[in-house]
Amino acid sequence: MCGVVGIFGTPFSSQEAYQGLLLLQHRGQDAAGILSFDDKTQEFHHHKDLGLVSDVFKPEILAGFMGHMSIGHTRYATVGPKNAIDSKRDIQPMTINYPHGIGMVHNGNIVNYFELKKYVQEEKRRHLFTNNDLEVLLNILSDGIKEKNVANSFEQFQNAVKFLFEKAHGGYSVIGILADKGLFAFRDPHGLRPLILGERPLTDEEKALQLNHFGKSYCLSSESNALNFLGYDVVRDLNPGEIVFIDKSGEIFSSNDYSIKKDVPQKSCMFEWVYFANPESVLEERSVYSTRLEFGVNLGLEVQALIDKGEIAPDIVVPIPETSRVAAISLSETLRIPFREVLIKNRYIQRSFILNTQESRNRAVQLKLTAIASEIREKNILLLDDSIVRGTTSKRIIEMVKEAGAKEVYFATTCPPIKFPCYYGIDFPDPKELVASARTEEEVREYLGADKLIYLSIKATKKSIGKESLCMSCIDGCYPVDIGGAKKFQDMRHLHRE
């Protein structure tokens, strides 16, 4: 999972892209990059590196960006080498100089990447420089643009993107720049990965500095929190399979007939609401914050049944920072049991789930949380987390709470058991890494060391999100997009991370 942002229409586009990436930092902490196009000099300006957004972009670097079109990316690597030299090659944005000069960023994964890589190399005679699936998308799109002379019409550009839709199987949201032509974006036909469009009027200062007076500035982002911060009004979520193009005069074109014509069902990733998205954001017209409150309410109803049966007797509800805090509040209110934050987080440690090795995740757990023993001792603790993936973090936290003197520790989660790999952009493509994959719930409880394990049911998850049509393939094993290339994907991931 990554964060992407695109800005069109303001002379401060690169500065806004930078600020947007800061708001999307939670979506990826491995690397960051920005690409802008200067319509005065007809040049791309480009910088990317490993690290957090604020470390990669110093003021003197940002000062070198020019132009009214910029795209940005903050990376969370799910495949590729972990050594610094090779992993730098995989950082986005990526560019190609033919036929018109194209720069792109994307969020997601292409499941048939290795099949497409072979197609690009052998049939199209292209040499690839990275292990990033974006490079394959970039080459396929550029080939379609060349053959269809896309620069002359939006209809022809649509045909090039639709050809890409036919070739690339997976979940992805893409934003790109076509040099001296405009900014474009599209979303995979199932809508697995989010992408939101916003607009705002230009200020007088922007109009005075702008070579072309567009009247409006546009922003595309993985989440609405970036739009809100930058002062953009949300226009809409891009529809599954929708293609948007903003030409150099500022006119916006869109087409969303691909999924309709192909009768492709919308399958938004449920994990966005469970874990990834910022609580300030609204996705598919559904508030992340409100959804997480609903998780807590519906989980509370299921927990109450266990209390009524005498199976558990919690004294306090304790969130595991940070994502579960909102749900823990409504869980506490529903159960009428005190809410207590007795696990204190070191805010300078990364989110352990999206670190790319188990060793780094283990170290992060030890560093990032401290238990307040005086509030835990001799109490029955109901711990709440957003999900249980590998289980190592949950196991260590339960041990920590017991070491602090808890009588009993019940572990609840606002996500059903994750039993199947994800191939669409979340870093668990191997079932061996999933604690619930080959274990019963009782076996998971024993492994974690909890006195009781409570998962939110699938029915309550859908009810909380307020959508029936969701991608829950990591829960139910029903994959909306063909995963024929999954075995190769798993093998290469292991090879790169050995």
N, C-alpha and C positions, 0 to 999 in steps of 0.2 A: 504494500500500500504506500502510495506517495502523495505529495501535494503538488498541484499544478495551478498556475495562474497566468492569464494573458490580459494585456492592457492595450487598448487602441484609442487614439484620439487626443491624448494629452502630451505636451512636451516633457512632462515629468513621468512618462510611462515606466521607465526603469526604476525610478524611486518608488513608484506605487507597486511595481512588481516585487521589489525588495520588502516593502512593508507587508504586502500580501503573504509572502513566504514566511515572514515572522509569525503571522497568524496561523499558518499551516504547519509550523514546525513540529507539532505533535504527530503529524502523519509520516515523518521520516527524519532521521537525525544522522544519516550516514554521510550525506553530501548535499551540495546545493549549487545551482547555476542560474544565470540570467543571460538571455540573448535579446538584443534590440536591433532595430533596423533604422538607420538614419536616412530619411528621404532626401536630405540636402546633399549628402556626399555619396548616396547610394551604397553605403557600407553597412555590414553587420558589425556590431560590437558584442563581445562574448567573453564571459568569465565564469569558471566553475572550478570547484575544488572539494576535497573531502572536508567534513566538519559541519558544525552548525551554521545556520544562515548568518548570524552576526559575526562569526569568525571568518567566514569566507569573504564577506563583503565589507571591507573597510571604506571609510569616506572617500579616500583618494581613488579607490577602484570605481565606486559608484559615480564619481565625478566624470569619469571617462565615457560613460554611456550617453548616447544621444538618440533622438528619434521619438516618434509618436506611437511606435509599436514595440512592445516588449513581451517576452514570455519568460516564465520562471518555473523552477522545479526544486523540490526538496525530496531527497531520495531515501527510501527504505528498501534495501536490496534484498530480493528473495532468491536470486540466483546470480552466479558470477564469482570470480576469484576474490579472496579476501586480502591478498597482498596489495600494498598501496599502489604500486606502479600499474598493475593490471586493472585494479578496481577504478583507478582514475579515468581509464579509457571509457568506462561504462557510465560515467556521470552525464546527466542531461543538463541543458538542451544539446541536441545533436543537429548537425547541418549537412547539407549536400549542395553542390554548386550547379547541378544540372537537373532540369533544363533552365530554371529561372532563379535558382537560389532558394532553398527551403530550410527553415529551422523548425524543430518540433520538440515537444515534451509530451510525456504520457504517464498516466497512472493506470497500472494493471499488469496483466500477464497475457502473453500469447501462448496458448497451450501447444499449438503445433509449430512452435518456433523453429525447431530443428528441421522439420520438413520444409518450412519456408526458407530457412537459411540455405538448404541444399538447392531449392528452386532458384533463389537469387544468384547463387554462385555458379551453378551449372547451366541453367537455362538462360539467365540474363547476363552471365559473364561479369558479375560485379564482385569486387574484392571487399570483404567486410573487415573492419578494424577492431570490433568490440564483441563482447558476449551479451550485449543488451538487445532485447527484442525490438526496441524502438528503432534500431538501425535497419532492421529488416523492413519494418513498416515504412520507414522513410524511403527506402529504395523502391518498394512496391508502389508507393504513392507517386514518387518522382517518375517512375516508368509510365504510370498511367497518365500523368500530366503531359509527358513528352508525346505519347501516342495520340492523345486526344486534344492537343493544342489548347489546354485548359485556360490559358491566360485570357482567352477571348470571351468566355461566357461561364456563368455560374452553372448552367446545365451541364456543360462539359466537365466542370470540376466535380459535380455530383457523380458523374459516371466514373471518374477516377476513384473516388472514395468508395462508391458501391462495389467496384472491382476489388478494392481492399477488403471490404466487408465479406465478400465471397471467399477470399483467400485466408484471412486471419481469423482463427477461432480462439475466443477467449473473452476476457473482460477488460475493457480499456476505454479511457477518455483521453482525447488528444486535443492539444492546442498547438497551432503553428503559424508561422509567418511565411508568406510567399513574397519574395523580394519585390518591392515597388508595386505590388498588386493588392495586398491586404492581409488581414488576419483571419484565420479559419479555425474551426473547431468541429469535432464530431464525437459522438458517443456510440459505444458498441450496440449492436442491434437488440440485445436483451436489456440494456441499461444497467449492467452489473456494477459499473463504477460511476460515481456521481459527477455531474458537471452542471454549473449554474451560471446563467447570464444575468448581468446587471448593467444599468446605464445611469448616467447623470449628466446634467448640463455642464458645459465648460464655464469656468470662471472668466472674468474679464482679463485677469492676468494671463491665463492660459491662451486666450484668444490673441492677446497682444504678442505673445511669444511664438505662436504657431504659424508655420509656413502655410498650412491650409486650414481654413476655419471650418471645422466639421460641425460645430454646434453641440455635439454630444461626445462624451467619452464612454467607452464600453469596457466591461471587465468580465472575464470568464474565470471561474474558480471552482476548485473541488468542493468548497464549502461556503455557505453564506456568511459566516463570521468575518471572512476577509472582505467581502463586499460591503458589509455593514461598517466596518472600521474605515474603509476607504471612501465612504460616503456615497456608495452606489445603491440605487433602488433595485431590488430583485425584480427582474422581468419574469423569469420562469426557470425551472429546471429544463435542460435540454431533454427532449424525448428520446427514448431508445432509438438508435439508428438515425437521429437527426443530424443534419449537416448545416453549419452556419458559416457564412462568409461575409466579412465586412470589407468592402473594397476601398481603394485609396481615397475615394471621395467621401467616405463615411456612410455610404448606403449599405444597409444590412439585408442579406438574403438568407433564407432558410428553407430547408426541405426536410420533412420527417415522414416521408411516405415509404421508406424502405421496409421498416418493421411491419407496417400495415399491409403492404403488398405481399410480404413474405409470411404474414400471419405468425410473427415471432412474439411470444408472450414476454411482457415486462417482468424482469426478475432482479429487482434491486437487492443488493447484498445486505442481509439482516445485521451483519456484524458492524456496519456503520453506526447503527443506533446502539448496539450493545457496547461497543468499545471504541472504535476509531474516531468518530466525529466529535468535534468540540461541542459541549453542551449548549453553547450560544447559537449553534447552527440550526437551520431548518432545511431538511432534505425531503424532497417529494412532498412538500407542503406539510410535513410532519416535524414538529419541534423535537429536537434531540432531548432537550431538558424534560419536556412533558412526557416523552416516551419513557425516559428513565424513571420518572415518578410513577408512571403506570406499571413499569416492571416491579417496583417496590410494593405497590398496592396489590397486584395480582399474586406476587410471591407471598405477600403477607397472608392472603386468604389460604394459600396452600400450607404455609407454616402453622397457621392457627389450628388447622385440622390436626396436625401432629401434637400441638400443645394440648388440645382437647382430649386426645387419646392418651395423654400422659407420657408420650415418647420423649419429649424434650421439655425443659423448663428454663428458658433463657432469662437471665437477669438484665442483660444489656445487649443492644445491637451495636456492632462495631464495623464501620466500613474499612476496607483495605484501600488506602489512597491510590489514585485519585478518582478513577472513573466510577467507582461504585458509590460515591458519597451521596449523590442525588437520590438514587434508589434506596439507600439505607435510611434516609430521612423519612420517606413515605412508608417504608417497611416498619420503622419504629412507630410511626403514627398509626398505622393500621393495626399493629399488635398492641399498642399502648404500653410499650416497653421502652425504657429510656435509651436514647441515642447517645453514644459516647465515642469520641475520637481519642482512642487510647493507643493507636499506632501512629507515631509521628514520623513524617517523611522528611528526608533530606532532599530538598528541592533541586539540588544540583546533580542528582543522579538520573540517568536516562530511564525511560520506560523499559522495564526488563523484558517484556514480551517481544519488543521489536529489535532487541539486540540479536546479532546474527550467529552467536555461538552459545552453547550451553554453559561453558565455563564463564563467559562474560555475564550471563544471566545470573548464575549462582553468586558471583562476586557482588553484583548490583543489589541483590536481595539483602545480603549481609550489611551493605553500606547504607541502603536507603531507608530502612525502617527501624524504629526503636519502640519498644513496648513500655508503657507506663505501668509498672508492676503494682503500684499502690491502688490503682483503679481496677485491676484485673484479679488480684489475689482473692481466692475463695469464692469467685463468681462463676456462673455458667455463661459462657460467651457465645453469642450468635455472630459469627464473622460473615461478612458479605463481600463477595467479589463479583466482578462483571462476568467472568468466565473462567473455566479451567481448561487449559490447553495441554501443556506438557505435564503439569502437576508439580514440578519441582519447586516453583515459587510458593504455591499453596502449602505444600508439605513443610517447607521451612518456616512459613509464617505460623502454622499451627504449632510446630515445635516451639517457636519463640513464645507464643501465648501460654502454652503449658509450662514452659520454663519460668514464666512470670507469675505462676501460681494459680492459674485457672483450674476450677474443679472439673468442668466439662467444656469442650469446645465443639460447637456445631458449625458446620461450614455450609453456607448457602451461596448460590450463584444465580444471576439473572439471565443465564443462558442454558439451554438444554445441553446434554452431553455432546461434546465434539468428538465424533467417532471416525470421520472421514477426512481425507486430505482436501485442501483447497488449492486449486490450480489457477485461480483468477486474481492473484495479487496479494494474498495473505501468506505469511511465511510458515505454513505447515503443510507442505506437499508430500510428506512421508507418514503413513499411518503408524509406523513404529514409534514416532515421536509423540503420539497422542495418547494420553494416559487412559482415556476411555475407549480406545479403539478395540482392544482385545480383552477388556475387563468388564465384568458386571458392575453395577453401581456399588454393590457391597464390597467388591474387590478394590474399587477405586477408593472407597472410604477407608478400607484397611491400609492401603498404600499411603494415603494422606495422613493417617493417624487421627482422623476426626472421630468424635463420638457419634455424630450423625452427619450425613451428607444430604443436601436438599438442592435439587436442580429445579429451575423454573420449567414448567411443562411447555411443550411445543405449542399447544393451543393457547396458553396464556402469553407466550412470546408473540404470536401473531396478533392476538387481541391487543396487546400493549402497543405494538407498532401501528396497528390500525390498518394493516395491509395483508391480504391473503396471498397475493402474488409476490413472493420473496424468493431469493436464492438462499436456500438453507441446505445446500449440498453437503456442507461439513457436518450437518446434523443428521440428515436423512439419506445421504448418498445419491440423491436425484440430481444429476448434473444437467443444467440447461444447455450447455455448450459441449460439443464432442470433446472427449478427453483422450482420444486415440494416441496422442503423443505424450501422455503423462509419464509413462515408464522412462522414456528418454530424458524427460525433464527432471525426474527424481535422480536418475543416475548421474547426470551432469552436475546437479546441485551437490551431491555427495563428493564428486570428484573435485569440485572447486573448493570445497570446505575441509578437505582432509589436511 
